[in-house]
Amino acid sequence: MKVVLEGKRFRLRTLVRADADTVYKYAKDPAISRYTFVPRPYPKKCAYDFIRRNHIKARKGLNIVLGIELKETGEIIGLVGLEQINKRSKNAELGYWLAKKYWGNGYICEAVRLTVKYGFRKMKLVRIYARVMHPNIASARLLEKVGFTYEGRMRKVTFKNGRWLDDLRYGMLREEFI
């Protein structure tokens, strides 16, 4: 399934094999893996495998992962997607990451909004949820800015880098989307 969503400065689009180089370039940064499930170290083979696996999952309707492609350069600077799609319950989990050098410029906020809009309007989802590894307060603030509601904290969910991290849970219902 090929998807393209147009933003002001970028487009969200289905990844292709040729994107593996730029996915690798940015995903290997320790700042990306710090609060995500991106493995560290991140060998180039991981980028190719990730793209291949996500094509398979997309064909099965299990997820939709899109590259954030700068219109000016055509470079993929991050990813955003809806995963764990449950067709029966009409919900999905939102996930995202953005190359560190692009943080603070509104890219991920716009990408999340476009993805949520696609989820509610095109996919007819009823609920989209997200998990934030605490203490990733920047990601929590982003979700709140976009309109997600804090739904609770699950203690010691993820063991990462030698310590337990809590999950902050956020959700948005279709009727709350503006």
C-alpha positions in Angstrom: 0.0 0.0 0.0 1.6 3.3 -1.1 0.7 6.4 0.9 1.8 10.0 0.4 0.6 12.8 2.6 1.6 16.4 1.8 2.9 18.8 4.5 4.1 22.3 4.0 7.9 21.6 4.1 7.8 17.8 3.7 5.8 14.9 2.5 5.1 11.7 4.4 5.5 8.7 2.2 5.9 4.9 2.2 9.6 4.0 2.5 11.4 2.3 -0.3 14.6 0.3 -0.2 16.7 3.2 -1.4 15.7 5.1 1.8 17.7 2.7 4.0 20.8 4.8 3.8 19.2 7.9 5.3 17.2 5.9 7.8 20.5 4.3 8.9 22.3 7.7 8.9 19.9 9.2 11.4 18.6 6.1 13.3 22.1 5.2 14.5 22.3 8.4 16.5 22.2 7.5 20.3 19.7 10.4 20.7 17.2 8.5 18.6 17.5 5.2 20.4 17.5 6.8 23.9 13.6 6.8 24.2 12.5 4.6 21.3 12.7 1.0 20.5 15.3 1.7 17.7 18.1 -0.7 18.5 21.6 0.4 19.5 24.0 -0.1 17.9 22.1 0.3 14.7 23.8 -1.6 11.8 22.9 -0.6 8.2 21.3 -4.1 7.8 18.7 -3.0 10.4 17.4 -0.2 8.1 16.9 -2.6 5.2 15.2 -5.2 7.4 13.0 -2.5 9.0 11.8 -1.4 5.6 11.2 -4.9 4.3 9.3 -5.9 7.5 7.1 -2.8 7.4 6.2 -3.5 3.8 5.0 -7.0 4.8 3.1 -5.6 7.8 1.5 -2.9 5.7 0.2 -5.5 3.1 -1.4 -7.3 6.0 -2.9 -4.1 7.4 -1.0 -4.3 10.6 0.8 -0.9 10.3 1.6 2.1 8.2 5.1 3.6 8.6 6.0 6.7 6.6 9.2 8.5 6.0 9.3 12.2 6.6 10.8 13.4 3.3 12.0 17.0 3.0 10.6 18.6 -0.2 13.8 20.6 -0.8 16.2 17.7 -0.7 14.2 14.5 -0.9 16.0 13.2 2.2 14.2 11.1 4.8 14.7 12.9 8.2 12.5 10.7 10.4 9.6 8.3 10.6 6.0 8.5 11.8 3.5 5.7 11.7 0.5 3.9 13.0 1.3 0.5 14.3 -0.5 -2.4 16.1 -3.5 -1.5 14.0 -6.6 -3.3 15.4 -9.2 -3.3 12.6 -11.9 -4.8 14.8 -11.5 -2.3 17.7 -10.5 0.5 15.2 -7.4 1.7 17.1 -3.7 2.0 16.5 -0.5 3.1 18.2 1.3 6.2 17.1 5.1 6.2 16.9 7.7 8.6 15.6 11.2 9.8 15.6 13.0 12.7 14.0 16.7 13.3 13.2 18.3 15.3 16.0 19.4 18.2 13.8 15.8 18.9 12.9 14.4 19.0 16.5 12.6 22.1 17.5 11.5 23.2 14.1 7.9 21.9 14.1 8.5 19.0 11.7 7.4 16.2 14.0 4.4 18.1 15.3 3.1 18.6 11.7 3.9 15.0 10.8 2.0 13.7 13.8 -1.0 15.9 12.9 -1.0 14.6 9.3 -0.7 11.0 10.5 -3.5 11.4 13.0 -5.7 13.0 10.4 -5.1 10.1 8.0 -5.8 7.6 10.8 -9.2 9.1 11.7 -10.4 10.2 8.3 -9.0 7.6 5.8 -8.6 4.6 8.1 -11.7 5.3 10.1 -10.0 4.7 13.4 -11.9 5.5 16.6 -8.8 5.8 18.9 -5.1 6.5 18.4 -2.8 6.0 21.4 0.9 6.6 22.1 3.4 5.6 24.7 6.2 7.8 25.9 9.1 6.5 27.9 9.5 8.7 31.0 11.5 11.0 31.3 11.0 11.9 27.6 9.1 15.1 28.5 9.6 16.7 25.1 7.6 13.8 23.5 4.9 14.1 26.1 4.5 17.8 25.5 4.3 17.3 21.7 1.4 14.8 22.1 -0.4 17.2 24.4 0.2 20.1 21.9 -1.3 18.0 19.1 -4.4 17.2 21.3 -3.7 13.9 22.9 -4.9 13.4 26.5 -2.7 12.0 29.2 -4.4 8.7 30.3 -1.9 7.4 32.9 1.4 6.0 33.9 2.5 2.4 33.8 5.4 1.9 36.1 8.6 0.0 35.1 7.4 -1.1 31.7 10.6 -0.9 29.7 14.1 -2.0 30.8 16.5 0.2 28.8 20.2 1.1 29.2 20.4 -0.6 32.6 17.3 1.0 34.2 13.6 0.7 34.3 11.5 3.3 32.6 7.8 4.1 33.1 5.4 4.5 30.2 3.3 7.6 30.0 0.1 6.7 28.1 -1.7 9.2 25.8 -4.8 8.8 23.7 -7.0 10.7 21.3 -10.5 9.8 20.1 -11.9 10.6 16.7 -14.4 13.0 18.1 -11.6 14.9 19.9 -9.7 15.5 16.6 -10.0 19.0 15.3 
